[in-house]
C-alpha cells in the first residue's frame, strides 16, 4: 500500500501553508511567523541559526507558517492588510492563527513550543499568545515567545501571559518605530508578564548580535526554565 506523503505533517498544515525543517513530529518545536510582504521561507533559515545546529540532528521541529493572504503588491503574503483603514481583517487573522497554533499543539504540546515572529508576525504572535483581542480565548501556554520589531494592535489588551516574552527592536527602525516595543513591554509588564526587551543600534531586522541571547532564551523555554 503506498505511503501517504502528508501522513507525518502536523495537523492543519501542509506544504502549501507552511515550510518545515527537522522532524515534523518531535518533542519540541519552534514556530516562525514572517513579516508583511514576506513569505514562510523568509524565516525558515533562521531556525538552524538560532539552534546552532541542523534541527534534524537535535530532533527539534521547525515550522515556518505562511500568512493566509496575498500581499497587495502581488509578491509575498500578509496576515492582514495594513493598508486598509482600521485593519478590518485583523479579527479573522487572530482567530485563524490561534486555531493553527492549537492544531499544531496536538502533535507537539504548546508547552514545548516556542513562537517567534518578525514585524507583522511579531504583532500577531504577541496578540494571539496573550489572548489580547476582544474575541480571543485564554493566553497560550507556550514554552517561550520572541517578538522582533513588533508593535501592539490598537485594540490589544493582554491578559496575564502564560510564558516568558523576549522583545527585540532596532533603535533606528524606519518601518516600525522603536517606541512600539517600549509600548509592548509596558503593557505586558502591567498585565503581569515576564518580559525582557533587547535594543540594538540597527534598523528593521534581526541583528546578528541577537542570535546568542535569543538562543539562550529559547533553550531555557524548552528546558522548562
N, C-alpha and C positions, 0 to 999 in steps of 0.2 A: 504494500500500500504506500503511495507516495507521501513524503513528509510535507506538511504544511509549512511554507517558509515564514509565515506570520505567527506560528504557534507560540514562539517564545517572546513575542512582543509584549510590553507592558499593556495592561488593559486600557482601551480607549485611544491608543496611539498606534500609528503605523508609519511606514516610510514616507508617506505624504504629509504627515503632520508633525514629525519630529525626526531628528538625527540622533544617532547612538554611537557611543564609544564604550569599549569594555563589554562585559557581560550584560545582557538585558535583564537578567534576574540575578540579584546579588544581595548581600547582607546590608550594604549601604549604597546610597545614591546621591548624586549631585544633579540638580535640575537647573538649567540655564534659560533665562528669558532675555531675548535680544531687544535692541532699541528700535525706535521709529525709523522705518525705511531700510532696515537691515533684514536678515533672514536667519534661520536657525544655524546656518553654517558660520555666521559671524562670530559666535562664541564657542563653537564646538572645540576648536583647537585650544581654547583656554583651559579646558578640563585637564589634560595631561600636564600643562604648565603648572597649574595650581597644585596638582597632586604630586608633582615632581617625579612622575613615573607614568608608564603606559597603564591606563585603567585596567586593562586585561591582566596585567602582571600582578596587580594587587586585589583583583576581584571586586572592583568597585564600578557600579553602573553610572554612566554619564548620559543624560538625556537633555538635548537642546530642543526646546519646544518651538514650533513655528507659529507665529501670530496668525489669527484666523482671517484677517482682511488684507486685501492688496493695498499697497501704498498708492495714493492718488497720482504720483508721478509715473507709475507703471512698472517700477522696479522695487523689489523689496516688499516687506509686509508691515502691518501695523496692528496693534492691539485695539485701538480705536482711532478715529480720525481727529487729529489735533487741530485741523483747520476748520472744523465745524464749530460754530458758537455753542458754548456750554457743553460740548462733548456729549451729545445725546447717546452715543454708542457705549459710553463707559459702563452703565449698569449691566448690560448684557455681557460686556467684556469681563467684568468681575465674576459674574455667575459662571460663565464658561470656563474661565481659568480655575476657579475653585473646584468645579466638577472634574477638570482634567487632573488636578493635583490629588484630589480624593481618589480618583480611579487609579492613579499611579501608586497610591498608598496601599492598595490591595495586594500589590506584588512585593513592594518594599515599604515597610511601615514609614509613615511620615516622621516618626520619632527617630528614624535612621536616615532621614533625607535632609540634605542642606539645599537651600534655594538661593540662587544668585541671579540678580537682574541688573541690566545696564540701562540707564536713561529711562525711556518709557517702560521698559521691562522692569526696572527697579521700582518705579512708581506702582506698577501693577503688583509686584511681589510684596511690597510693604503694605499696600492696601488690603490685598486678599489675605495675607498671612495674619494680619492683626484684626480681621473682621471689622474693618473701618467703614465699610459702605452702609447706607441705610437699610439695605435688604440682605446684608451678609449674615452668616452664621457666626459661630464661635471662632476665636483665633485658632489657627492651625498649629498642632503640636510638633513643629519641625525641630530637627537637630540644630539648625542654625540658619540665619538669614543674612545675606550680604547684599547691600544696595549701593551700586556705584553710579554716581552722578544722577541721583534720583530727585524726585520732587513730590510734594503732597498734593493729592487731588483736592479740589475746592471743598467738597462735602465730606472729606475724610475725617472720621472721629474714631481713633483707635481704641479698641478695648485693651486690657492688660495683655501684652504679648506673652505667648507660651514659650518663647525661645529667645536666646540672646541675639542681638542685632548689631551688625557692623556696617557703618556708613563710610563711604569714601567719596571724595569730591575734589576736583581741581580748583585752586583758588582763582585761576584765570579762565574758568569755563565760559566760553562765549555762547553756549547753547542753552544750558540750564544754569542759572545763576548759583554761585556758591552758597548764597543765603538760603537756597531751598533745602540743602542738607542741614543747615543750622536749625531751620524751622522743623524739619523732621525729627531731629534729635530732641528738641524742646518738647514737642508733642508726645513723643514716645516716652520720654522720661516722666512727663506729667501723668501719663497713663500707667506708670509703674513698671515700665520696661527696663530691661538690662541693655543699654545701648552704648556703643563706642563709636566715635567719629574720627577718621583719619583724613586730614587735609594734606594736599601736596601742591607744590608750585608748578601747576600744569593746567591743561585745558580739559576738553570733553573726551576723556579717555580713561583706560585702566592702566595706570603708570606701572612700569616695571618694578619700581621700588615698593609697590603694594603687594607683590606676589608673596613674599615671605610672611608678612603679618596676616594676609588673607588665608594662606595655607595653614598657619598655626591656629587661626580661628576655626576653620573648617574641621581640622583634625580634633580639636577639643570638642566640637559638637558631636562628631561621630563617636568619640570615646565617652560621651555622656557627661562631659565637663567635670 
